[in-house]
Amino acid sequence: MTKTNKILIALLAVQAVLAAITWTAVKSTPEVTKKAPFFSFKSDDVTKVQVVATQGDKVQDPIVLEKDGDQWVLASSDKYPVKTDVMTELLDLLTQITVDSPIATTSANHVTLNVAKDAFDRKVTLTAGGKDITVYLGRNTRGNAQIREEGKNDVFEAVGVSVWSINSRASHYVDTQYLLADADKTKRVTVTNAKGTIDFVKSGDDWDIPGLLDTLNASPEKPAEGEDAPLPKQLDKSAIKGFIDKFLDVKLSEPVGKTAKDEFGLKNGAKVVIETEKDGKPHTVELTVGDKDDASYRYIKSSDSEFIVKAANYGMEPATQKEAKDFVKDAAPDNQNEPEMPQGMPQGMPPGMMMPQGGMPPGMMMQ
């Protein structure tokens, strides 16, 4: 073997060793980015949360959740009580967000990622240790949220968190059961509105409006010339039950607060007085139904609660519109229960006479 060959073999061996070292280094030390908590505090440190949402181009009114002693309340609704489990879920969701490298580092991307000051899906302000930190969250195509702290340009992806999991409706955080009366123990419901007073009294399992039918049937409307006399009236039991049930089980749509404002219309609102039982004792609760807001809700106030709330208009509006005559209908005609004439039977067939098989005998005519 010549000296030149020996040198070439040695160089080849060195190259092989260098290649092995390089391959091993690449395989054994991949680049890894460690996730880190986005917030520096824990859920127990948070004393206040403010949530603002956008819907289209409209920015909704903020809801403010605040810790009052050991209880969370809606500060934006005169301290309406908040459900503890729902609040715990929200705080855990936010304070456990972890992120890695930013997905954007300049303000030019903020609008596109829905985390700009004037273009966001959620704006959340947390108060912890007496300090406020505001973040903007925006949705992405993978269902996760982008998150940016106010005053900073870096935008991160919050994997496992969506903007929809940060609810912006006050009703989500409270017990929506506003009024509940036992239907079986409710014996009387009196409704007063601009059209008069209706007194519903339980009679067995049905509801009655005492004296109404006697009045209507004692002086029926006179028929026009050539028309039949009007049928007597009877109570529409199904309509009465459906009407009363709306006020025995009332769900709120949004807590409002403790102060009655003129625009609520409660001062001259309809009154629904329910005589029932509570804790085994007679109990009377008065529900006042006020005006509509600019959406599809009405302001209402129960005597059992210090809070005014909004409820769906379709359930509350009947209290402001109905009058006694709306709960009656024509009685069934006297012949309503007579058996129907069998199909194909000629008119005038004597009772009990059956059509002969094969049809009517030739020449036989019906009278």
RODO-2510 file (C-alpha; in nm, 4 decimals, decimal comma):
residues 367
     n   res          X          Y          Z
     1     m     0,0000     0,0000     0,0000
     2     t     0,1398     0,3292    -0,1048
     3     k     0,1819     0,6280     0,1228
     4     t    -0,0900     0,8148    -0,0721
     5     n    -0,3422     0,5360    -0,0168
     6     k    -0,2687     0,5332     0,3526
     7     i    -0,3348     0,9090     0,3741
     8     l    -0,6663     0,8738     0,1842
     9     i    -0,7830     0,5897     0,4113
    10     a    -0,7021     0,7970     0,7185
    11     l    -0,8964     1,0971     0,5871
    12     l    -1,1957     0,8744     0,5101
    13     a    -1,1924     0,7376     0,8631
    14     v    -1,1846     1,0884     1,0087
    15     q    -1,4812     1,1929     0,7934
    16     a    -1,6799     0,8883     0,9086
    17     v    -1,6165     0,9736     1,2732
    18     l    -1,7177     1,3384     1,2216
    19     a    -2,0381     1,2344     1,0433
    20     a    -2,1293     0,9983     1,3281
    21     i    -2,0697     1,2693     1,5865
    22     t    -2,2801     1,5216     1,3919
    23     w    -2,5713     1,2755     1,3436
    24     t    -2,5694     1,1788     1,7115
    25     a    -2,5740     1,5436     1,8201
    26     v    -2,8691     1,6276     1,5958
    27     k    -3,0692     1,3260     1,7050
    28     s    -3,0035     1,3530     2,0772
    29     t    -3,0573     1,7275     2,1304
    30     p    -3,3676     1,8432     1,9397
    31     e    -3,4803     2,2003     1,9983
    32     v    -3,7554     2,2017     2,2656
    33     t    -3,9540     2,5016     2,3849
    34     k    -4,0820     2,4666     2,7403
    35     k    -4,4362     2,5856     2,8130
    36     a    -4,4678     2,8386     3,0919
    37     p    -4,7680     2,9830     3,2818
    38     f    -4,9006     3,2990     3,1199
    39     f    -5,0049     3,4528     3,4526
    40     s    -4,7736     3,4743     3,7524
    41     f    -5,0490     3,4311     4,0123
    42     k    -5,2907     3,1555     4,1193
    43     s    -5,6700     3,1484     4,1119
    44     d    -5,6925     3,2063     4,4890
    45     d    -5,5089     3,5365     4,4443
    46     v    -5,7768     3,6820     4,2134
    47     t    -6,0302     3,9153     4,3747
    48     k    -6,2002     4,0650     4,0682
    49     v    -6,2714     3,9708     3,7076
    50     q    -6,4139     4,1927     3,4357
    51     v    -6,5260     4,0396     3,1055
    52     v    -6,6043     4,2396     2,7927
    53     a    -6,7179     4,0702     2,4704
    54     t    -6,7826     4,1848     2,1169
    55     q    -7,0687     4,0741     1,8959
    56     g    -7,0125     4,1884     1,5408
    57     d    -6,9203     4,5550     1,5651
    58     k    -7,0942     4,5996     1,9008
    59     v    -6,9025     4,5961     2,2286
    60     q    -7,1229     4,4514     2,5028
    61     d    -7,1516     4,6055     2,8472
    62     p    -6,8910     4,4535     3,0815
    63     i    -6,9838     4,2085     3,3527
    64     v    -6,7890     4,2582     3,6746
    65     l    -6,7393     3,9655     3,9116
    66     e    -6,5968     4,0529     4,2512
    67     k    -6,5072     3,8669     4,5663
    68     d    -6,7106     3,9844     4,8654
    69     g    -6,5711     3,8048     5,1693
    70     d    -6,5930     3,4352     5,0851
    71     q    -6,8675     3,4883     4,8255
    72     w    -6,8354     3,5947     4,4625
    73     v    -7,0937     3,8478     4,3448
    74     l    -7,1897     4,0376     4,0313
    75     a    -7,0668     4,3849     4,1198
    76     s    -7,2246     4,5108     3,7969
    77     s    -7,5677     4,4031     3,9306
    78     d    -7,5600     4,5363     4,2879
    79     k    -7,3779     4,2265     4,4204
    80     y    -7,6114     3,9603     4,2874
    81     p    -7,4806     3,6227     4,4219
    82     v    -7,2640     3,4171     4,1854
    83     k    -7,2433     3,0377     4,1744
    84     t    -6,9175     2,9288     4,3363
    85     d    -6,8527     2,6294     4,1090
    86     v    -6,8916     2,8365     3,7911
    87     m    -6,6566     3,1039     3,9233
    88     t    -6,3981     2,8447     4,0224
    89     e    -6,4127     2,6961     3,6737
    90     l    -6,3498     3,0362     3,5129
    91     l    -6,0558     3,1230     3,7408
    92     d    -5,8914     2,7839     3,6910
    93     l    -5,9306     2,8148     3,3152
    94     l    -5,7603     3,1549     3,3041
    95     t    -5,4825     3,1105     3,5593
    96     q    -5,3768     2,7714     3,4204
    97     i    -5,3099     2,9010     3,0674
    98     t    -4,9627     2,7991     2,9495
    99     v    -4,7806     2,9275     2,6422
   100     d    -4,4536     2,8732     2,4575
   101     s    -4,2932     3,0907     2,1907
   102     p    -4,4981     3,3853     2,0627
   103     i    -4,6772     3,3417     1,7316
   104     a    -4,6483     3,7149     1,6565
   105     t    -4,4253     3,9875     1,7945
   106     t    -4,5427     4,3085     1,6279
   107     s    -4,8557     4,5201     1,6649
   108     a    -4,9207     4,4857     1,2918
   109     n    -5,0649     4,1377     1,3593
   110     h    -5,2972     4,2304     1,6461
   111     v    -5,6080     4,3029     1,4384
   112     t    -5,5679     3,9897     1,2261
   113     l    -5,5348     3,7753     1,5382
   114     n    -5,8336     3,9452     1,7117
   115     v    -5,6264     4,0698     2,0040
   116     a    -5,6146     4,4415     1,9256
   117     k    -5,7386     4,7131     2,1605
   118     d    -6,0316     4,7863     1,9304
   119     a    -6,0682     4,4433     1,7688
   120     f    -6,0999     4,1468     2,0033
   121     d    -6,3337     3,8633     2,0993
   122     r    -6,2818     3,8897     2,4742
   123     k    -6,1177     4,1498     2,6926
   124     v    -6,0535     4,0215     3,0438
   125     t    -5,9145     4,2193     3,3374
   126     l    -5,7986     4,0244     3,6423
   127     t    -5,7209     4,1870     3,9767
   128     a    -5,4687     4,0006     4,1919
   129     g    -5,2581     4,1367     4,4743
   130     g    -5,4158     4,4778     4,4246
   131     k    -5,2898     4,5003     4,0653
   132     d    -5,4850     4,4781     3,7387
   133     i    -5,3715     4,2850     3,4341
   134     t    -5,5734     4,3112     3,1136
   135     v    -5,5532     4,0595     2,8315
   136     y    -5,7141     4,0379     2,4888
   137     l    -5,8248     3,7026     2,3511
   138     g    -5,9166     3,6153     1,9947
   139     r    -6,0328     3,2949     1,8273
   140     n    -5,8362     3,1028     1,5674
   141     t    -5,9239     2,8366     1,3106
   142     r    -5,8118     2,5500     1,5374
   143     g    -6,0579     2,6396     1,8114
   144     n    -5,7900     2,7719     2,0462
   145     a    -5,7504     3,1307     2,1589
   146     q    -5,4732     3,3806     2,0959
   147     i    -5,3837     3,5885     2,3981
   148     r    -5,1990     3,9183     2,4408
   149     e    -5,1314     4,1244     2,7495
   150     e    -5,2218     4,4909     2,7244
   151     g    -4,9158     4,7078     2,6665
   152     k    -4,7163     4,4260     2,5063
   153     n    -4,6823     4,3195     2,1429
   154     d    -4,6184     3,9465     2,1830
   155     v    -4,9140     3,7211     2,0983
   156     f    -4,9301     3,3603     2,2190
   157     e    -5,1546     3,0645     2,1459
   158     a    -5,3448     2,9362     2,4507
   159     v    -5,3895     2,5699     2,3598
   160     g    -5,7059     2,4154     2,5081
   161     v    -5,8714     2,7528     2,5749
   162     s    -6,1397     2,9000     2,3498
   163     v    -6,2968     3,2431     2,3669
   164     w    -6,6387     3,0757     2,4030
   165     s    -6,5294     2,9172     2,7323
   166     i    -6,5064     3,2697     2,8770
   167     n    -6,8779     3,3410     2,9012
   168     s    -6,9843     3,7042     2,8705
   169     r    -7,3453     3,6672     2,9906
   170     a    -7,4294     3,7450     3,3515
   171     s    -7,6944     3,4707     3,3578
   172     h    -7,4179     3,2105     3,3138
   173     y    -7,2725     3,2934     3,6551
   174     v    -7,5915     3,3008     3,8664
   175     d    -7,8761     3,0724     3,9652
   176     t    -8,1415     3,1537     3,7051
   177     q    -8,4320     3,0267     3,9185
   178     y    -8,5921     3,3545     4,0268
   179     l    -8,9369     3,2486     4,1478
   180     l    -9,0659     2,8975     4,2108
   181     a    -9,4029     2,8176     4,3677
   182     d    -9,5392     2,4679     4,4218
   183     a    -9,8203     2,4311     4,1673
   184     d    -9,9977     2,1679     4,3787
   185     k   -10,0032     2,3965     4,6829
   186     t   -10,0981     2,7156     4,5012
   187     k   -10,4669     2,7894     4,5646
   188     r   -10,5210     3,1379     4,4306
   189     v   -10,3640     3,3687     4,1710
   190     t   -10,4864     3,7258     4,1211
   191     v   -10,3718     3,9273     3,8202
   192     t   -10,4249     4,3034     3,7964
   193     n   -10,3344     4,5090     3,4916
   194     a   -10,4628     4,8122     3,2990
   195     k   -10,7585     4,6055     3,1709
   196     g   -10,8847     4,4960     3,5120
   197     t   -10,8457     4,2157     3,7655
   198     i   -10,8738     3,8398     3,7129
   199     d   -10,9158     3,6175     4,0162
   200     f   -10,8187     3,2523     3,9595
   201     v   -10,9196     3,0086     4,2347
   202     k   -10,8203     2,6415     4,2520
   203     s   -11,1209     2,4102     4,2454
   204     g   -11,0037     2,0532     4,2918
   205     d   -10,7413     1,9977     4,0240
   206     d   -10,8760     2,2725     3,7961
   207     w   -10,8794     2,6499     3,8012
   208     d   -11,1977     2,8558     3,8173
   209     i   -11,2789     3,2241     3,7690
   210     p   -11,5686     3,2606     4,0168
   211     g   -11,8820     3,4273     3,8816
   212     l   -11,7493     3,4785     3,5286
   213     l   -11,9603     3,2145     3,3514
   214     d   -12,2753     3,3121     3,5412
   215     t   -12,2345     3,6691     3,4200
   216     l   -12,1590     3,5785     3,0586
   217     n   -12,4304     3,3151     3,0222
   218     a   -12,6964     3,5193     3,2026
   219     s   -12,6800     3,7952     2,9443
   220     p   -12,5526     3,6447     2,6193
   221     e   -12,4968     3,8621     2,3175
   222     k   -12,8017     3,8955     2,0954
   223     p   -12,7538     3,7326     1,7569
   224     a   -12,7887     3,9388     1,4435
   225     e   -13,0978     3,8828     1,2301
   226     g   -13,0762     3,5475     1,0565
   227     e   -12,7993     3,4163     1,2785
   228     d   -12,8206     3,1367     1,5339
   229     a   -12,8217     3,2158     1,9034
   230     p   -12,4683     3,2128     2,0497
   231     l   -12,3527     2,9030     2,2330
   232     p   -12,3098     2,9230     2,6107
   233     k   -11,9598     2,9897     2,7385
   234     q   -11,7281     2,7606     2,9308
   235     l   -11,3822     2,8070     3,0832
   236     d   -11,0804     2,7246     2,8689
   237     k   -10,8995     2,5197     3,1337
   238     s   -10,5951     2,4547     2,9190
   239     a   -10,5454     2,8270     2,8533
   240     i   -10,5822     2,9099     3,2233
   241     k   -10,3281     2,6484     3,3324
   242     g   -10,0777     2,7575     3,0685
   243     f   -10,1153     3,1200     3,1763
   244     i   -10,0742     3,0537     3,5499
   245     d    -9,7824     2,8143     3,5085
   246     k    -9,5737     3,0958     3,3552
   247     f    -9,5712     3,2774     3,6900
   248     l    -9,5161     2,9787     3,9191
   249     d    -9,1787     2,8966     3,7634
   250     v    -8,9888     3,2093     3,6533
   251     k    -8,6330     3,1997     3,5191
   252     l    -8,4313     3,5193     3,4950
   253     s    -8,2463     3,6191     3,1807
   254     e    -8,0269     3,8793     3,3476
   255     p    -7,9954     4,0245     3,6996
   256     v    -8,0380     4,4018     3,6994
   257     g    -7,9909     4,5333     4,0538
   258     k    -8,1752     4,6657     4,3571
   259     t    -8,2680     5,0146     4,2407
   260     a    -8,5919     5,0618     4,0456
   261     k    -8,5556     5,3156     3,7663
   262     d    -8,8427     5,4894     3,5905
   263     e    -8,7654     5,3166     3,2611
   264     f    -8,8289     4,9786     3,4233
   265     g    -9,2027     5,0557     3,4403
   266     l    -9,2477     4,8753     3,7711
   267     k    -9,4362     5,1571     3,9425
   268     n    -9,7443     5,1023     3,7270
   269     g    -9,6678     4,7464     3,6247
   270     a    -9,9024     4,4490     3,6246
   271     k    -9,9339     4,2601     3,9534
   272     v    -9,9492     3,8822     3,9916
   273     v   -10,0332     3,7801     4,3496
   274     i    -9,9720     3,4107     4,4210
   275     e   -10,1180     3,2465     4,7320
   276     t    -9,9279     2,9262     4,7993
   277     e    -9,7288     2,7512     5,0742
   278     k    -9,3645     2,7744     5,1730
   279     d    -9,1948     2,5574     5,4342
   280     g    -9,5339     2,4160     5,5260
   281     k    -9,6908     2,7548     5,5964
   282     p    -9,9210     2,9816     5,3928
   283     h    -9,7152     3,2185     5,1817
   284     t    -9,8045     3,5030     4,9467
   285     v    -9,5653     3,6352     4,6846
   286     e    -9,6292     3,9322     4,4569
   287     l    -9,4669     3,9529     4,1162
   288     t    -9,4581     4,2922     3,9439
   289     v    -9,4197     4,2893     3,5649
   290     g    -9,2823     4,6110     3,4183
   291     d    -9,1900     4,7371     3,0731
   292     k    -8,9857     4,5825     2,7952
   293     d    -8,6235     4,6753     2,7460
   294     d    -8,4818     4,7413     2,3998
   295     a    -8,4582     4,3662     2,3345
   296     s    -8,6994     4,0829     2,4111
   297     y    -8,7034     4,1025     2,7914
   298     r    -8,9179     4,2562     3,0635
   299     y    -8,8203     4,3995     3,3980
   300     i    -8,9772     4,2081     3,6858
   301     k    -8,9587     4,2192     4,0655
   302     s    -9,0637     3,9512     4,3142
   303     s    -9,1544     4,0385     4,6717
   304     d    -8,9406     3,7402     4,7748
   305     s    -8,6249     3,9004     4,6318
   306     e    -8,4514     4,2339     4,6823
   307     f    -8,3316     4,2217     4,3214
   308     i    -8,4940     4,3383     3,9999
   309     v    -8,4224     4,1100     3,7046
   310     k    -8,5082     4,0679     3,3386
   311     a    -8,7120     3,7734     3,2131
   312     a    -8,8191     3,6631     2,8666
   313     n    -9,0979     3,8850     2,7362
   314     y    -9,3023     3,5994     2,5866
   315     g    -9,3596     3,4570     2,9338
   316     m    -9,4247     3,7815     3,1223
   317     e    -9,6173     3,9922     2,8705
   318     p    -9,9498     3,8028     2,9115
   319     a    -9,9780     3,9443     3,2652
   320     t    -9,9969     4,2926     3,1153
   321     q   -10,2451     4,2081     2,8372
   322     k   -10,4922     3,9402     2,9397
   323     e   -10,8460     3,9927     3,0682
   324     a   -11,1051     3,7482     3,1986
   325     k   -11,2888     3,6985     2,8692
   326     d   -10,9683     3,5652     2,7137
   327     f   -11,0072     3,2491     2,9212
   328     v   -11,3523     3,1371     2,7988
   329     k   -11,4641     2,9566     2,4866
   330     d   -11,7896     2,8382     2,3331
   331     a   -11,9364     2,5298     2,4929
   332     a   -11,9599     2,2192     2,2764
   333     p   -12,2815     2,2018     2,0683
   334     d   -12,5494     1,9647     2,2003
   335     n   -12,5123     1,7358     1,8971
   336     q   -12,1337     1,7239     1,9074
   337     n   -12,1296     1,3755     2,0573
   338     e   -12,3866     1,2200     1,8200
   339     p   -12,2462     0,9317     1,6134
   340     e   -12,1425     1,0236     1,2623
   341     m   -12,3368     0,8854     0,9645
   342     p   -12,1481     0,5883     0,8172
   343     q   -11,9702     0,6816     0,4969
   344     g   -12,1747     0,5915     0,1885
   345     m   -12,5056     0,5664     0,3742
   346     p   -12,7830     0,7627     0,1973
   347     q   -12,9435     1,0483     0,3858
   348     g   -13,2813     0,9523     0,5332
   349     m   -13,2017     0,5839     0,6036
   350     p   -13,4236     0,4742     0,8962
   351     p   -13,2348     0,4134     1,2228
   352     g   -13,1154     0,0544     1,2510
   353     m   -13,1731    -0,0205     0,8824
   354     m   -12,8657    -0,1484     0,7008
   355     m   -12,7915    -0,1084     0,3326
   356     p   -12,8747    -0,4380     0,1578
   357     q   -12,5766    -0,6215     0,0212
   358     g   -12,5371    -0,5394    -0,3442
   359     g   -12,7012    -0,2003    -0,3114
   360     m   -13,0556    -0,0666    -0,3097
   361     p   -13,3191    -0,2931    -0,4841
   362     p   -13,4261    -0,1602    -0,8263
   363     g   -13,7143     0,0842    -0,8059
   364     m   -13,6783     0,1387    -0,4339
   365     m   -13,6477     0,5067    -0,3511
   366     m   -13,5515     0,6707    -0,0290
   367     q   -13,8065     0,9073     0,1191
***
